[in-house]
Amino acid sequence: MARRLIKPARAGKKPELECYMKNTFSATTSYLPNAFLAFLAILLCFNFLLSAISLSNAAALPAESAITVKPEPTSIPPGGVSLVRISVPQGATVTAIRYLKKNFPVFRQKGDNWFAIIGAGLKTSPGRHNLTVKWKQADQQEIYASVLPIIRKKYPEEHLKVSRKMVNFPPDILKRVLDDQKAVRGACSRISKERYWQGSFIWPVNSKVLSPFGLRRFFNGQPRSPHSGVDLRAKDGTPIVAPNNGVVVLARDCYLSGKTVVIDHGAGLYTLYAHFSKFKVKTGDKVKKGQVIGLAGSTGRVTGPHLHWGVSLLGTRIDPQQFMEVAEKL
């Protein structure tokens, strides 16, 4: 320790520096411990408040804040179908799913799991197409965005020889054909809010697919619109059943499709049946899954008995085979 020489003080007086040092030391030793304890107390209180705020915020946040969207399959061709499974945080609600500029109906499956069936028309261009899901938690609206690609697919061709009157229509027959087509389109155009179908779907008849969806047909060498459904093998008189619950919105004898039935399954989903030999239902009837709706035949423009079966989703024809691959998973 450094030493300093101190001049002797007068008699009866203490050295000034010594006196100052003693007074300062005494004041410091009495003040520092109290200030330190006060500072420590303030610091502890501040940390306690921070911990309380953090715990409060953590309790307010949901345990799971992410949404999961899984299309099955993850890409589809024109006319294809995908089952979109959606999982949201507890208490959240899926409000909309949008694809190809259409809002598809979405349904709660169980708990916080939702699903939607989406599809693309035959004229949809291949490429990357946006898939968006809107969901709501408390008062906050969220949007999930992804891509569901449309992949290229080359559909087969079929060349058929039919009577000339079935290809080149006179004016009166053409009017009837156009009226029939308008009636069928109108029957499939309404999107009811109620969903009639429940659970998985069944095939209207268990048989082989004779002509697939998307088949490009040529009648007497003249191109026609691609096949909008599938042709199923069915002998004359074979019972045809409803694949799920619904309401019959059309039972009409058409020039091209013969005796035709359209069933509304609700929420924009329809199934169509053509070439019946006999109706077993009428317009307005409610039908149950597995109920006989008609007998297979060869009415209309056909070369033999079979069932033409179509599926329409939000006014767009989709592949019944792909639809069943999806619908059988529900």
N, C-alpha and C positions, 0 to 999 in steps of 0.2 A: 504494500500500500504506500502511495507517495506521501512523503512527509513535508510539512510546511512549517517554517520557523515562525513563531508567534512572539511578538514583542511582549515583554512582561507588562502586566497591567499595573496601574497604580494600586497602592495598598487599599485593600477593602473592595477592589473591583475585579471581576472575572474578565478574562480575555473576551473581546467582542466577537471574534469568529467562533470561539467555543460556545459562547452563549447562543449565537445564531444557529449553529448546527444542532444544538440540543433542542431548541424550540422547533426547528423545522422537522426534525426526526420525530419529535413527539406528536406534532400535528399530523404528519403523514401516516404514522402507525395507527393513529386513531381514525383516519378518514378512509384510507384505501380499502380495508376489508369491507366496510359498509357499501361502498360504491360498487365493488366487484360482485357482492351478493345481490345487489339490486339489478345490476346488468344481467346476471345469470338468471334471475327470476323472470325478467322481461323476455329473455331469449327462450326460456322454457315455455312461457305462455304463448309466444308467437308460433313455436313449433307445434304446440297443441292445437292451436286454431287451424294451422295448415293441414294437420292430420284429420281434423274433424271435417273440414271442407272436402278433402279428397275422398273420405269415406262416404260423405253425403252424395257426391257426384257419382261415385262408383255404384252406389245403391240405386241411383236414378237411371243409370244406363242399362240397357237390356244385356242379358248374359250372352246373347248371340246377335250380332248386328249385321250379318251377311245374308244375302239371298243366293240360292242355288237354282240355276235353270239348266235342265238337261233334256234336250231334244232326242227322241229315239225314232228313226235314225238321225244322225247329225248332218245329213245332206239328202236331198230328194230330187228325183227327176221331174220334168213337167208332168202334171197329173198325179204327183206323189203325195204322200201323207206322212205326217210326223206327230208323235205323241210327245207333248212338252210337259215334263214334270217340274213342278216349282215348289221349293221349300223356302219359307220365310221365317223371320224371328217370331217368337211367341207373341201372340196377340195381334200380329200384323194381318193385313187383308190385301189380297191381289185384286186390283180394280180393273185391269185391262191387259190384253196381250194383242199386239199389232204386228201384222206381217203382210207384205205385198199390198199395202194401203188398205187393209181390212182389219177391223176389230173382231177377233174371234172370241166366242164365248169361253169363259174360264170357270171351272167348277172346283169347289172344295172337296177333297177326297177324304182326308182324315187328319184331325188335329190341325197342324200348320202346313199341311201338304195340299197342293192344288195341282190341277192338270188342265190341259187344253188340247183339242185335236185341230191341227192346222193343215192346210193343203194348198196346192198350186194347180192352176189350170194347165191344159195342154199347150196353150199359147204363151205361157210364161217363158221369158228369155232366160237361158242359163247364165249364171254369174252369182255374185255375192249379193244377198238380199238381207236387209236389216230385220232383226227380230227384237222388239222392245216389250218389256214387261213393266207395268206400272203397279206399284204397291204402296200401301199406306200404313204407317205406324203412328199411333196417337194422332196428332194433327199435322204430321209431316209426310209429304208426298215424295216418293222416291221413284227413280226410273233406272231400270237395268237394260243395257243395250248390248246386243251380240249380233252374230251373223249366222244365218242358216242358208248355205249355198244351194242353188239349183244346178244340178249336173246334167250334162247332155245324155240323151238316150235316143237311139234309133229304133223306131217302132217298125214292125214287119208290115208287109203289104199282102193283100189278098185280091185276086181277080175272079169275079163271079159273072156267070151268064144268066141273065134273067129275062123275063118277057119285056118287050119294048115299052109296053104300057106302064111298067113299073119304073121306068127310067125317064121317059119323055111324057110328062103329064099334060093332058088337055086342060083347058082353062078351068072347067068345073072341078076336076080332080085336084088341080094345083091349089085352088081355093080351099078345098077340104084339108089338104096336107098342111097348108099354112095355118089354118084354123086349129088343127090338132096340135101343131108345134106351139102355137101361142097359148093354148090351154095348158099344156104340160109345163111350159116356162112359168106361166102364171101360178100354177099349183105349187111350184118350188120356190117362188119368190118371197113369200111371207116369212119373216123371221119371228117366230113366237118366243116370248120371254120364258115360257115354261118349258122344262125339259121332261119329256115323257119317257125316254129310254132310261134304263137302269142296268148297271153292270155290263158284262161282256155281251157281244153280239154272236149270233149263230148264222150259218149259211142258210139261204132259203131252200136249198136242196143240196144234198150231199152227192156231188157228182164231179165229173171232169170238166175243166174249162176248155171249150171248143175254140173260141176266138177271144184273144186277150183285149184288154183296154188299150186304146191308142192305135189299133190296127188301121192301116190306111186301106180303104176299100175302093175297088174300081168295078163299077157295074157296066158290063158290055164295053169296057175300055175307058169309060168316063170316070174321072176321080170324084169321090164323094168325101164328105167330112169324116175325120177319123172316128173310129168306134168309141162311143162315149160310155161304154159299159163292158161287161163280159157276157159271152154266151155260154150257158151251162147246159150240159147234156141232160135231157129230160124227155122221156117218152110221152106220147100223147096221154093225157089224163093223170100225169104224176102230180101229187099234191105239192103245192108250194106254200111255204110258211113265212110268217113275219119274223125277221131276224131280231126284233126287239119291240117293246111297247110303242104305240103310236096311234095316230088318227088318220083314217083314209080321207085324203083330200081330193082324189080323182079316181073314178072308175069309168073309163070311156073306151068306146070302140073306135080306134084310130085307123086311118087308111094304111099307113106304113107299119106301125107297131102293133096293129091288131088290138085285141082286148088288153087294155093297159090300166095298171093300178099304180097310184103314187101314195106313199105313206109319209106323213109328217111325224118325225120322231122328236121334234121340239128343238129349239135353239138353233134353227137354221140347217138342220140335218134331215135329208129326205132320202128315201129309197124308191126306185122305180122298177116296175115289172112289166114285161111285154110278151105278146103272142099267146096269152092265155086262151084256152079253149072254152073255159067257163069261169065266171066270177063267183067267188064265195063271200064277197063283201060288197058294200055299196058306199058311196060318198057319205062321210059323216060318221061311219062306224069307228068305234074304238077297238083296237086290236091288242092282243097280248103276245109276248114272245112265244113262238112256236105254234101260233094259231094258223090254220089253213086259210089262205086268202084267195086262192084260185087253183085251177088245174092247168098244167102245161099243155101247150098246143102248137099250132102252126098258122094262127091267124095273122093277117097283114102280109108284108113283103118278106117272105122267108122261103127257103128251099126245103125245109123239113121241121119237125117239132123240136123245140128247145125252149129254154128260158133266157131271155135277155134281161140282165140285172144291172141296174145303174145306181150310183150313189152321188148325191148332190150336197155340197157343203157351201152355205152362203151363196147359192146360185151358181156355183162352179162344179162341173162334173169332175170327179176324182176317181182314181183307180180302185175298184171294189176289192181287188186282191190285196193291195197295199193297205186299204182301209181295214180289212179283216185282220191283217197282221198286227195292226195297232189296236183294233177294238177287242181282240181276243185277250189282250193284256189287262183290260180294265176290270 
